[in-house]
Amino acid sequence: MYKIILIHPSAGVNWQGNSENFAIELARCLDNYFEVELISGAECGSFSRPIPSITRNDVINWACYPLLNRLLHRWFPDPEIAIEHLTNFLPCISYLLKHPADLIFPQNGYGGLFVASCIRAIRGTPILLTEHNSLSKQSEYLRHNLTLKPDRLIVPNPAVARYVEHFAPHQPLSIIPHGINPTEFTPVGKAIVTGLPKPTILCVAPLQRASNSRIELAIRAVARLPQASLLICGEGEDRDYFQKLGDRLLGQDRFQINTFAYAQMPQVYRSADIFTLPSLEAFRGLAYIEAMACGLPVVATDDSVRRYLIGNSGITCNVTDIDIYAESLQIALEQNWLKQPPQHNALRFSWQEVALHYHKAVLQTILQPNQESKFMEIADS
């Protein structure tokens, strides 16, 4: 049986992060086929191997102190990522040298990929990389990762694949979208009691003005709908800013910001009537898939990635035009979605399907690490 080691030092620590939860679920699925270990920040399953490091959560907590926040951003453009990478580098290298694997599978971007590249230089261990940041920041992260030439790259949608084929035409890759558990994310079950009036519109995003989520657009659009309320689920350094904006435009009776554990998210989705996220870029698009799996239609930015993910289970529009955005939200609230339930579309992205394709990608990388580019689409565009 082949042994594979995944890397994500925030897994088990940050339960709000998409890539962290993805790493845990992927490790759990692949454990059915291989001997799997996940280098993590804390216990998160029988397969996890916690190592000491300063995690992104630790740095985010430090940033609450203004002086320390200024110092961190003076030294690093993304301090939470940089410090995590720096402090887990030697522990990861040491562990991987003492515990050889047939494949290294980093999930935390360039930091884990650099660790894997060092081990590959010493032992020849092939690298499989899931690209989580996709085309964010003008593809800066993606292009940075490609300089280290993983033996195979996993991208979440055809748009990212086309970019990689143009930028790095000899990079072996597979298209595998992110997965959800349809028995966990389902329309049937308990819902969180929010106290907000119906209909409720849900937005799940980090509370950071500098992020690509553009939460303020959702607040301004929902403010145009006098009968609707808005629930924002997330955390971040700009929570107070968004709280004041929402209270001013919608009023405290129609607006809430709450933070929930990831295990509660199915109940959170079930508490709402529609889901929206007006982000500039889709990144993984996991929140859209989770929302649809819980039966929510989606209103989102109009681009090829969102159209690929949402299909006929929502509306894509020009979210920067608040009138158009608000009108699209109203149409989604009024439309009868029973004829094309969003949860049916979400089944395209079930972990059962996704895991089979990851199994194939793992074997391809171990047995044929230099194979030319192949596309693997598991869902219709």
DOMIDREN-104367 format. One record per residue (C-alpha): x, y, z. Coordinates in Angstrom, 2 decimals, always signed. Example, Ala and Ser with C-alpha at 12.3 -4.5 7.8 and 13.67 -1.06 7.14 Angstrom:
// residues 2
<r east="+12.30" north="-4.50" up="+7.80"/>
<r east="+13.67" north="-1.06" up="+7.14"/>
// end
This chain:
// residues 381
<r east="+0.00" north="+0.00" up="+0.00"/>
<r east="+1.34" north="+3.40" up="-0.95"/>
<r east="+2.00" north="+5.93" up="+1.80"/>
<r east="+1.07" north="+9.58" up="+1.21"/>
<r east="+1.66" north="+12.52" up="+3.54"/>
<r east="-0.48" north="+15.64" up="+3.37"/>
<r east="+0.69" north="+18.96" up="+4.86"/>
<r east="-1.41" north="+21.68" up="+6.46"/>
<r east="-0.13" north="+23.09" up="+9.78"/>
<r east="-3.41" north="+24.94" up="+10.44"/>
<r east="-5.57" north="+21.81" up="+10.09"/>
<r east="-7.21" north="+21.01" up="+13.40"/>
<r east="-6.54" north="+24.57" up="+14.63"/>
<r east="-8.53" north="+26.75" up="+12.24"/>
<r east="-11.94" north="+25.18" up="+11.68"/>
<r east="-13.16" north="+28.23" up="+9.76"/>
<r east="-10.65" north="+27.81" up="+6.93"/>
<r east="-11.68" north="+26.13" up="+3.69"/>
<r east="-8.26" north="+24.69" up="+2.87"/>
<r east="-7.84" north="+23.34" up="+6.42"/>
<r east="-11.18" north="+21.54" up="+6.41"/>
<r east="-10.55" north="+20.38" up="+2.86"/>
<r east="-7.22" north="+18.82" up="+3.92"/>
<r east="-8.90" north="+16.92" up="+6.76"/>
<r east="-11.75" north="+15.62" up="+4.62"/>
<r east="-9.38" north="+14.67" up="+1.80"/>
<r east="-7.12" north="+12.78" up="+4.22"/>
<r east="-10.15" north="+10.96" up="+5.60"/>
<r east="-11.29" north="+9.94" up="+2.11"/>
<r east="-7.87" north="+8.88" up="+0.85"/>
<r east="-7.33" north="+6.84" up="+4.01"/>
<r east="-9.68" north="+4.29" up="+2.44"/>
<r east="-7.18" north="+3.67" up="-0.37"/>
<r east="-3.71" north="+4.46" up="+1.00"/>
<r east="-1.69" north="+4.75" up="+4.18"/>
<r east="-2.33" north="+8.42" up="+4.93"/>
<r east="-0.80" north="+10.91" up="+7.34"/>
<r east="-1.70" north="+14.59" up="+7.66"/>
<r east="+0.92" north="+16.87" up="+9.18"/>
<r east="-1.43" north="+19.16" up="+11.12"/>
<r east="-1.47" north="+21.77" up="+13.86"/>
<r east="-3.65" north="+19.71" up="+16.21"/>
<r east="-5.38" north="+16.34" up="+16.42"/>
<r east="-8.09" north="+16.10" up="+13.77"/>
<r east="-8.34" north="+12.35" up="+13.10"/>
<r east="-6.49" north="+9.08" up="+13.48"/>
<r east="-4.38" north="+10.04" up="+10.43"/>
<r east="-3.21" north="+13.42" up="+11.82"/>
<r east="+0.36" north="+14.01" up="+13.03"/>
<r east="+0.49" north="+17.36" up="+14.87"/>
<r east="+3.75" north="+19.30" up="+14.75"/>
<r east="+4.69" north="+22.45" up="+16.69"/>
<r east="+4.46" north="+25.77" up="+14.83"/>
<r east="+2.92" north="+29.22" up="+15.01"/>
<r east="-0.36" north="+28.93" up="+13.12"/>
<r east="-2.24" north="+31.52" up="+11.10"/>
<r east="-4.80" north="+31.79" up="+13.90"/>
<r east="-2.06" north="+32.71" up="+16.36"/>
<r east="-0.83" north="+35.52" up="+14.13"/>
<r east="-4.37" north="+36.78" up="+13.46"/>
<r east="-4.89" north="+37.00" up="+17.23"/>
<r east="-1.64" north="+38.95" up="+17.61"/>
<r east="-2.83" north="+41.37" up="+14.95"/>
<r east="-5.57" north="+42.54" up="+17.33"/>
<r east="-2.87" north="+44.63" up="+19.03"/>
<r east="-2.33" north="+47.75" up="+16.85"/>
<r east="+1.41" north="+48.13" up="+17.46"/>
<r east="+2.13" north="+44.46" up="+16.82"/>
<r east="-0.14" north="+44.55" up="+13.77"/>
<r east="+1.84" north="+47.43" up="+12.26"/>
<r east="+5.14" north="+45.66" up="+12.92"/>
<r east="+3.96" north="+42.40" up="+11.38"/>
<r east="+2.73" north="+44.11" up="+8.23"/>
<r east="+5.94" north="+46.10" up="+7.98"/>
<r east="+7.97" north="+42.88" up="+7.90"/>
<r east="+5.60" north="+40.66" up="+5.90"/>
<r east="+2.92" north="+41.38" up="+3.25"/>
<r east="+0.88" north="+38.41" up="+4.55"/>
<r east="+2.21" north="+37.89" up="+8.10"/>
<r east="-0.10" north="+35.05" up="+9.12"/>
<r east="+0.97" north="+32.97" up="+6.12"/>
<r east="+4.66" north="+33.91" up="+6.24"/>
<r east="+5.11" north="+33.16" up="+9.95"/>
<r east="+3.28" north="+29.85" up="+9.68"/>
<r east="+5.52" north="+28.83" up="+6.79"/>
<r east="+8.71" north="+29.89" up="+8.56"/>
<r east="+7.97" north="+28.20" up="+11.88"/>
<r east="+6.79" north="+24.87" up="+10.48"/>
<r east="+9.55" north="+24.50" up="+7.87"/>
<r east="+12.13" north="+22.67" up="+10.02"/>
<r east="+9.59" north="+20.49" up="+11.91"/>
<r east="+8.05" north="+19.41" up="+8.58"/>
<r east="+11.43" north="+18.68" up="+6.99"/>
<r east="+12.50" north="+16.67" up="+10.03"/>
<r east="+9.29" north="+14.63" up="+10.07"/>
<r east="+9.39" north="+13.86" up="+6.35"/>
<r east="+13.03" north="+12.77" up="+6.49"/>
<r east="+12.29" north="+10.42" up="+9.39"/>
<r east="+9.05" north="+9.10" up="+7.86"/>
<r east="+9.55" north="+8.55" up="+4.12"/>
<r east="+6.48" north="+8.55" up="+1.89"/>
<r east="+5.65" north="+7.56" up="-1.68"/>
<r east="+3.97" north="+10.95" up="-2.28"/>
<r east="+3.91" north="+14.34" up="-0.56"/>
<r east="+0.68" north="+16.27" up="-0.89"/>
<r east="+0.94" north="+19.87" up="+0.48"/>
<r east="-2.32" north="+21.71" up="+1.12"/>
<r east="-1.01" north="+25.04" up="+2.48"/>
<r east="+0.34" north="+26.59" up="-0.69"/>
<r east="+3.93" north="+27.67" up="-1.23"/>
<r east="+5.13" north="+26.84" up="+2.30"/>
<r east="+4.21" north="+23.17" up="+2.11"/>
<r east="+5.25" north="+23.00" up="-1.53"/>
<r east="+8.72" north="+24.36" up="-0.68"/>
<r east="+9.08" north="+21.73" up="+2.06"/>
<r east="+8.01" north="+19.02" up="-0.39"/>
<r east="+10.49" north="+20.34" up="-3.00"/>
<r east="+13.35" north="+20.03" up="-0.52"/>
<r east="+12.41" north="+16.42" up="+0.24"/>
<r east="+12.05" north="+15.70" up="-3.48"/>
<r east="+15.58" north="+17.02" up="-4.03"/>
<r east="+16.89" north="+14.67" up="-1.33"/>
<r east="+14.75" north="+11.55" up="-1.80"/>
<r east="+13.06" north="+12.00" up="-5.17"/>
<r east="+9.58" north="+11.84" up="-3.62"/>
<r east="+6.97" north="+13.12" up="-6.13"/>
<r east="+4.68" north="+16.03" up="-5.27"/>
<r east="+0.95" north="+16.39" up="-5.87"/>
<r east="-0.41" north="+19.88" up="-5.20"/>
<r east="-3.98" north="+21.13" up="-4.87"/>
<r east="-4.15" north="+24.78" up="-5.95"/>
<r east="-6.40" north="+26.51" up="-3.41"/>
<r east="-5.82" north="+30.16" up="-4.35"/>
<r east="-6.49" north="+29.68" up="-8.07"/>
<r east="-6.46" north="+33.02" up="-9.89"/>
<r east="-6.48" north="+35.32" up="-6.84"/>
<r east="-4.23" north="+38.40" up="-6.75"/>
<r east="-3.81" north="+38.34" up="-10.52"/>
<r east="-2.67" north="+34.69" up="-10.28"/>
<r east="+0.34" north="+35.69" up="-8.17"/>
<r east="+0.06" north="+32.70" up="-5.82"/>
<r east="-0.54" north="+30.23" up="-8.63"/>
<r east="+2.43" north="+31.47" up="-10.68"/>
<r east="+4.60" north="+31.39" up="-7.56"/>
<r east="+3.65" north="+27.77" up="-6.90"/>
<r east="+4.30" north="+26.77" up="-10.50"/>
<r east="+7.94" north="+27.89" up="-10.21"/>
<r east="+8.54" north="+24.88" up="-7.95"/>
<r east="+7.09" north="+22.53" up="-10.59"/>
<r east="+4.90" north="+20.04" up="-8.69"/>
<r east="+4.79" north="+16.67" up="-10.41"/>
<r east="+1.04" north="+17.07" up="-10.83"/>
<r east="-1.24" north="+20.03" up="-10.13"/>
<r east="-4.90" north="+19.77" up="-9.16"/>
<r east="-7.04" north="+22.77" up="-10.15"/>
<r east="-10.73" north="+23.25" up="-9.23"/>
<r east="-12.25" north="+24.31" up="-12.53"/>
<r east="-11.63" north="+24.62" up="-16.28"/>
<r east="-10.88" north="+28.38" up="-16.09"/>
<r east="-7.82" north="+27.79" up="-13.90"/>
<r east="-6.77" north="+24.86" up="-16.08"/>
<r east="-6.80" north="+27.06" up="-19.18"/>
<r east="-4.60" north="+29.61" up="-17.41"/>
<r east="-2.10" north="+26.94" up="-16.35"/>
<r east="-1.96" north="+25.48" up="-19.85"/>
<r east="-1.13" north="+28.95" up="-21.18"/>
<r east="+1.36" north="+29.93" up="-18.47"/>
<r east="+3.01" north="+26.52" up="-17.96"/>
<r east="+2.05" north="+24.32" up="-20.95"/>
<r east="+4.12" north="+21.33" up="-19.79"/>
<r east="+2.69" north="+21.21" up="-16.28"/>
<r east="+0.77" north="+17.92" up="-15.73"/>
<r east="-2.59" north="+18.72" up="-14.22"/>
<r east="-6.05" north="+17.43" up="-13.41"/>
<r east="-9.33" north="+19.27" up="-12.93"/>
<r east="-11.02" north="+18.13" up="-9.73"/>
<r east="-13.48" north="+20.46" up="-7.96"/>
<r east="-13.69" north="+20.63" up="-4.21"/>
<r east="-16.05" north="+18.23" up="-2.51"/>
<r east="-18.82" north="+18.25" up="+0.05"/>
<r east="-20.44" north="+15.51" up="+2.10"/>
<r east="-24.07" north="+15.38" up="+0.85"/>
<r east="-25.19" north="+13.45" up="+3.94"/>
<r east="-23.90" north="+16.28" up="+6.15"/>
<r east="-24.71" north="+19.25" up="+3.93"/>
<r east="-28.36" north="+18.55" up="+3.24"/>
<r east="-31.63" north="+20.53" up="+3.31"/>
<r east="-33.01" north="+18.12" up="+5.91"/>
<r east="-32.14" north="+18.69" up="+9.56"/>
<r east="-31.92" north="+21.26" up="+12.32"/>
<r east="-31.39" north="+24.94" up="+11.60"/>
<r east="-29.76" north="+27.67" up="+13.65"/>
<r east="-32.27" north="+30.07" up="+15.22"/>
<r east="-31.01" north="+33.54" up="+14.29"/>
<r east="-33.97" north="+35.68" up="+15.29"/>
<r east="-33.73" north="+37.51" up="+11.96"/>
<r east="-36.94" north="+38.13" up="+10.00"/>
<r east="-37.59" north="+36.06" up="+6.91"/>
<r east="-36.54" north="+35.93" up="+4.16"/>
<r east="-32.92" north="+35.65" up="+5.32"/>
<r east="-29.97" north="+36.05" up="+2.96"/>
<r east="-26.72" north="+34.40" up="+4.04"/>
<r east="-23.15" north="+35.43" up="+3.21"/>
<r east="-20.13" north="+33.42" up="+4.40"/>
<r east="-16.81" north="+35.25" up="+4.10"/>
<r east="-13.77" north="+36.53" up="+6.04"/>
<r east="-14.40" north="+39.92" up="+7.63"/>
<r east="-11.53" north="+41.75" up="+5.97"/>
<r east="-11.91" north="+44.83" up="+3.81"/>
<r east="-8.71" north="+43.96" up="+1.95"/>
<r east="-10.02" north="+40.52" up="+0.96"/>
<r east="-11.67" north="+39.77" up="-2.35"/>
<r east="-15.03" north="+38.94" up="-0.75"/>
<r east="-16.52" north="+42.45" up="-1.13"/>
<r east="-19.03" north="+41.92" up="+1.69"/>
<r east="-20.00" north="+45.59" up="+1.59"/>
<r east="-21.68" north="+44.97" up="-1.80"/>
<r east="-23.95" north="+42.35" up="-0.22"/>
<r east="-24.82" north="+44.71" up="+2.63"/>
<r east="-25.69" north="+47.54" up="+0.24"/>
<r east="-27.74" north="+45.26" up="-2.04"/>
<r east="-29.79" north="+43.69" up="+0.76"/>
<r east="-30.43" north="+47.18" up="+2.14"/>
<r east="-32.46" north="+47.77" up="-1.06"/>
<r east="-34.82" north="+44.92" up="-0.10"/>
<r east="-36.96" north="+46.23" up="+2.78"/>
<r east="-38.40" north="+42.82" up="+3.69"/>
<r east="-35.11" north="+40.85" up="+3.72"/>
<r east="-32.48" north="+40.38" up="+6.41"/>
<r east="-28.79" north="+39.57" up="+6.09"/>
<r east="-26.72" north="+37.12" up="+8.12"/>
<r east="-22.95" north="+37.27" up="+7.66"/>
<r east="-20.98" north="+34.31" up="+8.94"/>
<r east="-17.25" north="+34.87" up="+9.40"/>
<r east="-14.51" north="+36.40" up="+11.46"/>
<r east="-11.68" north="+38.84" up="+10.85"/>
<r east="-10.00" north="+42.06" up="+11.84"/>
<r east="-12.65" north="+44.31" up="+10.23"/>
<r east="-15.67" north="+42.88" up="+12.03"/>
<r east="-16.45" north="+46.20" up="+13.72"/>
<r east="-16.38" north="+48.02" up="+10.37"/>
<r east="-18.89" north="+45.63" up="+8.77"/>
<r east="-21.05" north="+45.58" up="+11.89"/>
<r east="-21.38" north="+49.37" up="+11.85"/>
<r east="-22.06" north="+49.42" up="+8.09"/>
<r east="-24.76" north="+46.76" up="+8.39"/>
<r east="-26.37" north="+48.38" up="+11.42"/>
<r east="-26.47" north="+51.72" up="+9.60"/>
<r east="-27.87" north="+50.47" up="+6.27"/>
<r east="-30.14" north="+47.63" up="+7.43"/>
<r east="-30.69" north="+48.24" up="+11.12"/>
<r east="-29.87" north="+45.89" up="+13.99"/>
<r east="-33.15" north="+44.01" up="+13.60"/>
<r east="-32.30" north="+42.98" up="+9.99"/>
<r east="-28.57" north="+42.38" up="+10.27"/>
<r east="-26.27" north="+40.03" up="+12.19"/>
<r east="-22.66" north="+38.94" up="+12.12"/>
<r east="-21.98" north="+35.60" up="+13.80"/>
<r east="-19.17" north="+33.08" up="+13.96"/>
<r east="-19.93" north="+29.37" up="+13.98"/>
<r east="-17.84" north="+26.21" up="+14.17"/>
<r east="-17.52" north="+24.43" up="+10.84"/>
<r east="-19.56" north="+21.51" up="+12.18"/>
<r east="-22.50" north="+23.92" up="+12.62"/>
<r east="-22.42" north="+25.24" up="+9.07"/>
<r east="-25.09" north="+22.88" up="+7.66"/>
<r east="-27.47" north="+24.25" up="+10.31"/>
<r east="-26.43" north="+27.80" up="+9.41"/>
<r east="-27.15" north="+27.25" up="+5.72"/>
<r east="-30.53" north="+25.70" up="+6.56"/>
<r east="-31.46" north="+28.83" up="+8.53"/>
<r east="-31.36" north="+30.97" up="+5.36"/>
<r east="-33.46" north="+31.30" up="+2.21"/>
<r east="-30.75" north="+32.15" up="-0.32"/>
<r east="-26.96" north="+32.42" up="-0.32"/>
<r east="-24.84" north="+35.18" up="-1.79"/>
<r east="-21.14" north="+35.95" up="-2.02"/>
<r east="-20.14" north="+38.85" up="-4.32"/>
<r east="-16.44" north="+37.97" up="-4.28"/>
<r east="-14.11" north="+39.24" up="-6.96"/>
<r east="-12.77" north="+35.73" up="-7.56"/>
<r east="-14.23" north="+32.38" up="-6.68"/>
<r east="-11.12" north="+30.75" up="-5.20"/>
<r east="-12.37" north="+27.25" up="-4.33"/>
<r east="-16.07" north="+28.07" up="-4.51"/>
<r east="-16.70" north="+25.70" up="-1.61"/>
<r east="-19.24" north="+27.93" up="+0.13"/>
<r east="-21.38" north="+28.00" up="-3.04"/>
<r east="-21.37" north="+24.19" up="-3.20"/>
<r east="-22.17" north="+23.81" up="+0.52"/>
<r east="-25.05" north="+26.27" up="+0.24"/>
<r east="-26.54" north="+24.50" up="-2.78"/>
<r east="-26.20" north="+21.13" up="-1.05"/>
<r east="-28.34" north="+22.55" up="+1.77"/>
<r east="-30.97" north="+23.59" up="-0.75"/>
<r east="-30.12" north="+27.28" up="-1.12"/>
<r east="-30.18" north="+29.04" up="-4.49"/>
<r east="-27.11" north="+31.22" up="-5.02"/>
<r east="-26.66" north="+34.79" up="-6.26"/>
<r east="-23.06" north="+35.53" up="-7.20"/>
<r east="-20.63" north="+37.33" up="-9.46"/>
<r east="-21.07" north="+36.62" up="-13.15"/>
<r east="-17.97" north="+34.86" up="-14.51"/>
<r east="-17.10" north="+31.50" up="-16.03"/>
<r east="-16.13" north="+29.93" up="-12.70"/>
<r east="-19.38" north="+30.86" up="-10.95"/>
<r east="-21.44" north="+29.75" up="-13.95"/>
<r east="-19.57" north="+26.40" up="-13.88"/>
<r east="-20.26" north="+25.92" up="-10.16"/>
<r east="-23.80" north="+27.26" up="-9.88"/>
<r east="-25.29" north="+26.02" up="-13.14"/>
<r east="-29.07" north="+26.43" up="-13.02"/>
<r east="-29.14" north="+26.63" up="-9.22"/>
<r east="-28.95" north="+30.38" up="-8.93"/>
<r east="-28.30" north="+33.69" up="-10.64"/>
<r east="-25.02" north="+35.30" up="-11.67"/>
<r east="-24.98" north="+39.04" up="-12.23"/>
<r east="-22.93" north="+42.23" up="-12.17"/>
<r east="-22.71" north="+42.56" up="-8.39"/>
<r east="-20.92" north="+45.91" up="-8.62"/>
<r east="-24.15" north="+47.43" up="-9.94"/>
<r east="-26.13" north="+47.50" up="-6.70"/>
<r east="-29.47" north="+47.92" up="-8.50"/>
<r east="-28.86" north="+44.82" up="-10.63"/>
<r east="-27.49" north="+42.89" up="-7.64"/>
<r east="-30.52" north="+43.76" up="-5.48"/>
<r east="-32.91" north="+42.85" up="-8.30"/>
<r east="-31.19" north="+39.46" up="-8.73"/>
<r east="-31.54" north="+38.77" up="-5.00"/>
<r east="-35.24" north="+39.62" up="-5.20"/>
<r east="-35.76" north="+37.35" up="-8.21"/>
<r east="-33.98" north="+34.49" up="-6.41"/>
<r east="-36.21" north="+34.99" up="-3.37"/>
<r east="-39.38" north="+34.91" up="-5.49"/>
<r east="-38.47" north="+32.06" up="-7.84"/>
<r east="-39.76" north="+28.54" up="-7.25"/>
<r east="-36.64" north="+26.36" up="-7.04"/>
<r east="-38.50" north="+23.08" up="-6.47"/>
<r east="-38.36" north="+22.26" up="-10.20"/>
<r east="-34.55" north="+22.38" up="-10.16"/>
<r east="-33.48" north="+21.91" up="-6.53"/>
<r east="-29.99" north="+23.30" up="-5.86"/>
<r east="-29.05" north="+20.19" up="-3.90"/>
<r east="-29.26" north="+18.14" up="-7.11"/>
<r east="-26.64" north="+20.34" up="-8.73"/>
<r east="-24.42" north="+20.05" up="-5.62"/>
<r east="-24.30" north="+16.27" up="-5.98"/>
<r east="-21.86" north="+16.83" up="-8.86"/>
<r east="-19.35" north="+17.74" up="-6.15"/>
<r east="-19.90" north="+14.95" up="-3.59"/>
<r east="-16.79" north="+13.62" up="-1.85"/>
<r east="-17.62" north="+10.14" up="-3.11"/>
<r east="-17.05" north="+11.30" up="-6.68"/>
<r east="-14.18" north="+13.65" up="-5.84"/>
<r east="-12.26" north="+11.02" up="-3.87"/>
<r east="-12.28" north="+8.57" up="-6.78"/>
<r east="-10.59" north="+11.14" up="-9.00"/>
<r east="-8.06" north="+12.05" up="-6.32"/>
<r east="-7.29" north="+8.35" up="-6.01"/>
<r east="-6.55" north="+8.28" up="-9.74"/>
<r east="-4.44" north="+11.45" up="-9.53"/>
<r east="-2.37" north="+10.03" up="-6.66"/>
<r east="-1.61" north="+6.86" up="-8.61"/>
<r east="-0.78" north="+8.87" up="-11.74"/>
<r east="+1.67" north="+11.00" up="-9.79"/>
<r east="+3.41" north="+8.08" up="-8.10"/>
<r east="+3.59" north="+5.83" up="-11.16"/>
<r east="+3.88" north="+8.42" up="-13.96"/>
<r east="+5.10" north="+11.67" up="-12.36"/>
<r east="+6.18" north="+13.21" up="-15.68"/>
<r east="+3.10" north="+12.34" up="-17.72"/>
<r east="+1.97" north="+15.11" up="-20.06"/>
<r east="-1.02" north="+17.25" up="-19.14"/>
<r east="-4.36" north="+15.49" up="-18.89"/>
<r east="-7.71" north="+17.06" up="-18.10"/>
<r east="-10.08" north="+15.34" up="-15.73"/>
<r east="-13.51" north="+16.96" up="-15.62"/>
<r east="-15.99" north="+15.30" up="-13.28"/>
<r east="-18.77" north="+17.83" up="-13.78"/>
<r east="-20.39" north="+19.46" up="-16.75"/>
<r east="-19.49" north="+23.09" up="-17.27"/>
// end
